[in-house]
Amino acid sequence: MGKFEITKRTNGDYQFNLKAGNGQVILTSQGYSSKAGCENGIDSVKTNSKIDERFERKTSTNGKPYFNLKSSNGQIIGTSEMYESTASRDNGIESVKNNAPSAEVVDLS
């Protein structure tokens, strides 16, 4: 089962990582100035991860595939790691879809 981990960056912002059951990070948020904003971001991931159209499949400038998860207003709420293949990226998307909706939230901040 997956989990969201809330941490604090060195600049004081909060962020979350969604980790799969094996502990691998599968989605990382932007920085939030408040913990409440970070928690709202987690709620948004839980909601939007159920909708395939919210996943934006991209390729970086160095040719590596990755994805963004967007909210209904088009704002990016999470970004994946860089993958070696589009198949690996697509597996990452499926992992977010499977883990996010029921993932527990662990506050490490």
Buried (B, 14 or more C-beta within 10 A) or exposed (E): EBBBBBBBEEEEBBBBBBBBEEEEEBBEBBEBEEEEBBBEBBEBBBBBBEEEEBBEEEEEEEEBBBBBBBBEEEEEBBBBBBBEEEEBBBEBBEBBBBBBEEBEBBBEE
